[in-house]
Amino acid sequence: MKAELLQREKLLQLVLDNIPSYVFWKDRHSVYMGCNQNFATSAGFESPTDIIGKTDFDMPWSKEESLFFRKVDKAVMDSGQAQINFEEPQTIKDGSMRWLRTSKIPLFDAAGKVIGILGAYEDITERKLMELQLIERNKMLEHVNRKLEIANVDLEQFAYATSHDLQEPLRMIGGFIGLFEMKYAKVLDEEGKEYLHFIKDGAARMSKLIRQILTYSKLEESEVQFQNTSIQDLLDEVFHDLQTLIVEKQVKIALTVPDFQIYCQPERIKMLFSNLIINGIKFNESRVPEVSLQLEDKNNEWIFTLSDNGIGIDAEFQDYIFKPFKRLNTRQKFPGSGVGLSICKRIINLHGGNIWISSNQPKGTSFHFTLPKELSTDTPTLETKTE
């Protein structure tokens, strides 16, 4: 009988030694009664039998760790309730710090009395270190982002203040140019008149550019509110504002956009549509300029596509054209400040979407932009409208 019992103990120890976890058990006073080989090795012992009769204060972990381990032991044994999968640090024999995911359960005798504790843990050091590094990296990114936000606010305020202050001397220059032209135009030769024309044109372009900078710098003002707005109402207002240009250029407009509510900043979305439509009309050498707008329902977003039959933009200039003051054509051929598309991109970014281009065949450009579907408050039914 004794030999059979000894054989069973050896078999149980063999099973425990082949478990990848670290296993140990203690008596009611937190004195070690046994462990598996993984635990013995971690604690700096050759064999599990070497640990019998020892306490946590005989182990390589620190006094603070030992006191914590025994505190948890006592809580489990006093309450008779297990503590499962809690994380704790441990210093092993070589002095390195390990992170453990530990479970401790009370051991009961036949009468239901707590006589000790059984513990098991996994070494989660690599995962924990990655987690801590990620937390630290996120903190660092948050710090950098806060600094960038402050810098952006300062830059926007500077751009706004500078642009606003430039308007007054520019208005004075424009006023004196007008007075000069009225008084001295008759005495100027052709070369002088040409110089004066260049001055007037430069002042006008500077005034327009300052207004565009003011618009760009004010895009992220917090007081601009989001609200539920009808897409069709926005488009009606845009086409009403552009009616003179549309009639003058004999533009053919085709819409495949239903009416539905979207949660947005209405004035800025109007500015977005207006800039893109004007872009399609202005950069267009066709006898009949064409502008079309379509809507696609895709996953969690709406994809708007505004296409034209203009001069076209190669997809290789995808990033270039959305930067402020970047142009692909000479000012003499196609006037403009080079800020319009950068304003469009910033508006889309503020609404949580993306904007990009694709080339049309045989000519023209399609601007695609997305708006998150959760912003819309109903489901549209697609229908076509042509103007």
Summary of the structure (lengths in Angstrom):
residues: 387
radius of gyration: 37.3
end to end distance: 100.3
largest distance: 130.9
contacts: 1060
relative contact order: 0.07
helix: 50%
strand: 22%
